Amino acid sequence: MSLAYFLRRIGAIVIVLFIVTLAVFAITMILPGNAALMILGENASPDNLAAMERQLGLDRPLPVQYLHWLWGVLQGDFGTSLRLQQPVSQVVGVAFWNSASLAVTALVVVTVVAIPMGAFAAMKRGTPVDAVIGFFSYIGTAMPEFVTATLLLVLFAAPERPFFPAGGFVAPWDDLAGFAQHVVLPAATLGLILMAHISRQVRSEMSEVLSSDFIRAARLKGLSESRVMRRHALPNSLAPAVAVISLDIGYLLGGIIVVEEIFAWPGLGRTLIYALQNRDLPVIQAVTLLLAVVYAVSNLIADLVIALLDPRVRYA
């Protein structure tokens, strides 16, 4: 992988994020309702509304408002929450780490489970084991988050058999055991579809690799089956899985909004829903932009990992 490619990818991310800032600002400006009216209430006088709009800068031309907001973003200043009257960076920062703890837990567990599961299905291709894993994958991709969450709550958090808490949040840096109890159900909800996607991709790619000439050559050399799988088959099957994981981060960012609302997890998803309900424009802008940054960076990291895993990949 050349330095020129890396710099081009960084430049592309910058351009994409600039376009995202334009889109986010434009969308928040055309949302129905008035931010000043949301703050002061329906009984506010026209003079008070005009004064509040001047205070918020809503009376200025839209290009001026955008440039002022963008300059603040570049300096790390996302403004002040209209509802909470707190710095947006503080509100979103706390929510981000809460969401990150859930997303990373789900992603790590999914990766550790799905890759071996897909590899095992490929090794047992055409057997009942392969059929069972395939059936599980189809079930996982067919069930949306709210259905999975409801089933998990009924099975594992019902009042008569509360194996896990039905909702709430405990920070891992405060109480790791409490966090482990609360994260099981939301992480399982997020992980079911991700696990199905990744395991199917690994199975498909590894089935193709196992039928290739270099695998037959490795077996003819007398290498043990475990060594053939560990040193030759699996590494050559991981690059597509990494690509799928990077794409699934987009699903993860979308699904986390639903999951956090269902399980009362105080992360970016619930923060975004609260901001939309109260037309808290600075919070909406900050959360949306942050999600775009996470997705762009994750795709860049995936490209770098694929280049390291697969020597055949050459970026000019």
C-alpha positions in Angstrom: 0.0 0.0 0.0 1.5 3.3 -1.1 1.7 6.5 0.8 -0.1 8.2 -2.1 -3.1 5.9 -1.7 -3.3 6.6 2.0 -3.2 10.4 1.5 -5.8 10.1 -1.2 -8.1 8.2 1.2 -7.6 10.8 3.8 -8.4 13.5 1.3 -11.5 11.6 0.2 -12.7 11.4 3.9 -12.2 15.2 4.3 -14.3 15.8 1.2 -17.0 13.4 2.3 -17.2 15.0 5.7 -17.4 18.4 4.2 -20.3 17.3 2.1 -21.8 15.7 5.3 -21.6 19.0 7.1 -23.5 20.8 4.3 -26.1 18.1 4.3 -26.5 18.0 8.1 -26.8 21.8 8.3 -29.3 22.0 5.5 -31.5 19.2 6.8 -31.6 20.7 10.3 -32.5 24.0 8.9 -35.5 22.7 7.0 -36.9 20.7 10.0 -40.4 21.8 10.9 -40.8 24.0 13.9 -38.9 26.9 15.4 -36.0 26.5 17.8 -36.8 29.7 19.6 -40.5 28.7 19.9 -39.4 25.3 21.3 -37.3 27.0 24.0 -39.8 29.8 25.0 -43.0 27.9 24.6 -46.1 28.5 22.5 -47.2 31.5 24.7 -44.0 33.5 24.0 -44.6 37.0 22.6 -43.3 38.0 19.1 -40.7 40.3 20.7 -39.4 37.6 22.9 -39.2 35.2 19.9 -37.3 37.7 17.9 -34.9 38.3 20.7 -34.3 34.6 21.1 -33.7 34.2 17.4 -31.1 37.0 17.5 -29.5 35.3 20.5 -29.3 32.0 18.7 -28.1 33.6 15.4 -31.2 32.4 13.5 -31.8 35.8 12.1 -28.6 35.8 10.1 -28.4 34.5 6.5 -28.0 30.7 6.2 -24.5 30.8 4.6 -23.3 32.9 7.5 -24.9 30.5 10.0 -23.2 27.6 8.3 -19.8 29.1 8.2 -20.0 30.1 11.9 -21.1 26.6 12.8 -18.4 25.0 10.7 -15.7 27.2 12.2 -16.8 26.2 15.6 -16.8 22.5 14.7 -13.2 22.8 13.4 -12.3 24.2 16.8 -14.1 21.5 18.7 -17.0 23.8 19.7 -20.4 22.4 18.7 -22.3 25.1 20.5 -24.7 24.8 23.5 -27.6 22.5 23.7 -30.8 24.5 23.4 -32.7 22.3 25.8 -30.1 21.2 28.3 -28.2 24.4 28.3 -24.9 22.5 28.4 -22.0 22.4 26.0 -22.9 20.0 23.1 -19.4 18.5 23.2 -20.0 17.5 26.8 -23.5 16.0 26.2 -22.4 14.2 23.0 -19.1 13.1 24.5 -20.7 11.2 27.4 -23.2 9.6 25.1 -20.5 8.6 22.6 -18.5 6.7 25.2 -21.7 5.0 26.4 -22.5 3.9 22.8 -18.9 2.9 22.1 -18.9 0.6 25.1 -22.0 -1.2 23.7 -20.9 -1.2 20.0 -17.4 -2.4 20.7 -18.7 -5.2 23.0 -21.1 -6.3 20.3 -18.5 -6.1 17.5 -15.8 -8.0 19.5 -18.2 -10.8 20.5 -19.6 -11.1 17.0 -16.1 -11.2 15.4 -14.9 -13.8 17.9 -17.9 -16.0 17.3 -18.9 -15.5 13.7 -15.5 -16.0 12.0 -14.9 -19.5 13.6 -18.5 -20.4 12.9 -18.3 -19.5 9.3 -15.0 -21.3 9.0 -16.4 -24.4 10.6 -19.4 -24.3 8.3 -17.1 -24.2 5.3 -15.1 -27.2 6.6 -18.4 -29.1 7.1 -19.9 -28.0 3.8 -22.9 -30.1 2.8 -23.3 -31.6 6.2 -26.2 -31.1 8.7 -23.8 -28.8 10.7 -23.5 -26.6 7.7 -27.3 -26.6 7.3 -27.9 -25.6 10.9 -25.4 -22.7 10.7 -26.9 -21.6 7.4 -30.4 -21.7 8.9 -29.2 -19.6 11.9 -27.7 -17.1 9.5 -31.0 -16.7 7.5 -32.9 -16.3 10.7 -30.5 -13.6 11.9 -30.7 -11.6 8.7 -34.5 -11.8 8.6 -35.2 -10.4 12.1 -35.1 -6.7 12.6 -33.7 -5.2 15.8 -37.1 -4.4 17.5 -38.3 -8.0 17.0 -35.1 -9.5 18.3 -35.1 -7.1 21.3 -38.7 -7.9 22.1 -38.0 -11.7 22.0 -34.9 -11.4 24.2 -36.8 -9.3 26.7 -39.6 -11.8 26.9 -37.3 -14.8 27.2 -34.6 -13.4 29.5 -35.9 -10.3 31.3 -39.6 -11.1 32.1 -40.6 -10.3 35.7 -41.0 -14.0 36.5 -37.5 -15.0 35.2 -35.3 -11.9 35.2 -32.0 -13.4 34.1 -30.8 -10.0 32.9 -31.9 -6.4 33.5 -34.6 -5.2 31.1 -32.8 -1.9 30.6 -30.6 0.7 32.1 -26.8 1.4 31.9 -23.8 0.9 34.2 -20.5 2.3 33.0 -17.8 -0.4 32.6 -15.3 2.0 34.2 -17.5 2.2 37.3 -18.7 -1.4 37.7 -17.5 -4.0 35.2 -19.8 -6.7 36.6 -22.8 -4.5 36.4 -22.0 -3.4 32.9 -21.6 -7.1 31.9 -25.1 -7.8 33.1 -26.7 -4.8 31.4 -24.9 -5.2 28.1 -25.9 -8.8 27.3 -29.3 -8.2 25.8 -28.6 -5.0 23.8 -25.3 -6.5 22.5 -27.1 -9.8 21.6 -29.7 -7.8 19.7 -27.1 -5.9 17.7 -24.9 -8.9 17.2 -27.4 -11.4 15.8 -27.6 -9.8 12.4 -23.9 -8.9 12.3 -23.1 -12.5 13.2 -25.2 -13.8 10.4 -23.6 -11.5 7.8 -20.0 -12.2 8.8 -20.4 -16.0 9.2 -22.1 -16.3 5.8 -19.3 -14.2 4.2 -16.5 -16.2 5.9 -18.2 -19.5 4.9 -18.6 -18.5 1.3 -15.0 -17.2 0.9 -13.4 -20.1 2.8 -15.4 -22.6 0.7 -13.8 -21.1 -2.4 -10.3 -21.0 -0.8 -10.5 -24.6 0.3 -11.1 -25.7 -3.3 -8.1 -23.7 -4.6 -4.8 -25.1 -5.9 -2.6 -23.8 -3.2 -4.7 -25.5 -0.5 -4.4 -28.8 -2.4 -0.6 -28.2 -2.7 -0.3 -27.6 1.0 -2.1 -30.8 1.8 0.1 -32.8 -0.7 3.1 -31.5 1.2 1.9 -33.4 4.2 0.8 -30.4 6.3 -1.7 -31.2 9.0 -5.3 -30.2 8.4 -5.2 -27.7 11.4 -2.1 -26.1 10.0 -3.6 -25.8 6.5 -6.6 -24.1 8.0 -4.8 -21.9 10.4 -1.9 -20.8 8.1 -3.4 -20.9 4.6 -7.2 -21.1 4.4 -8.3 -18.8 7.2 -6.0 -15.8 6.5 -7.0 -15.8 2.8 -10.7 -15.8 3.8 -10.5 -12.9 6.2 -10.1 -10.0 3.8 -13.8 -10.1 2.6 -14.9 -10.6 6.2 -13.2 -7.4 7.2 -14.9 -5.6 4.3 -18.2 -6.9 5.5 -17.5 -5.8 9.1 -16.6 -2.3 7.9 -19.9 -2.1 6.0 -21.8 -3.6 8.9 -20.6 -0.7 11.1 -23.1 1.4 9.1 -25.8 -1.0 10.2 -24.4 -1.0 13.7 -24.7 2.8 13.9 -28.3 2.7 12.7 -29.4 -0.2 14.7 -27.9 1.2 17.9 -30.5 4.0 17.8 -33.3 1.5 18.0 -31.6 -0.7 20.5 -30.6 2.1 22.9 -34.2 3.4 22.9 -35.6 -0.1 23.7 -33.1 -0.9 26.4 -32.9 2.7 27.8 -29.2 2.9 27.0 -28.0 6.5 27.4 -25.9 6.7 24.2 -25.9 8.5 20.9 -29.1 6.9 19.7 -31.2 8.1 22.6 -29.5 11.5 22.6 -30.3 11.9 18.9 -34.0 10.9 19.5 -34.3 13.3 22.4 -32.7 16.1 20.2 -35.1 15.4 17.3 -38.1 15.4 19.6 -37.0 18.8 21.1 -35.5 20.2 17.9 -32.2 20.7 19.7 -30.3 21.6 16.5 -26.7 21.8 17.8 -27.1 18.3 19.3 -28.6 16.9 16.1 -25.8 18.3 14.1 -23.1 17.1 16.4 -24.4 13.5 16.7 -25.0 13.1 13.0 -21.5 14.5 12.1 -19.9 12.2 14.7 -21.6 9.1 13.3 -20.4 10.1 9.8 -16.8 10.4 11.1 -17.0 7.0 12.8 -18.2 5.4 9.6 -15.6 7.1 7.4 -12.7 6.2 9.8 -13.8 2.6 10.2 -13.8 2.2 6.4 -10.3 3.6 6.2 -9.1 1.2 8.9 -10.8 -1.7 7.1 -8.9 -0.8 3.9 -5.6 -0.8 5.8 -6.4 -4.1 7.5 -7.4 -5.8 4.2 -4.1 -4.6 2.6 -2.2 -6.2 5.5 -4.1 -9.5 5.4 -4.0 -10.1 1.7 -0.7 -9.5 -0.1 -2.4 -9.8 -3.4 -4.1 -6.4 -2.7 -2.0 -3.7 -4.3 -3.1 -0.1 -4.1 -1.5 2.1 -6.8 
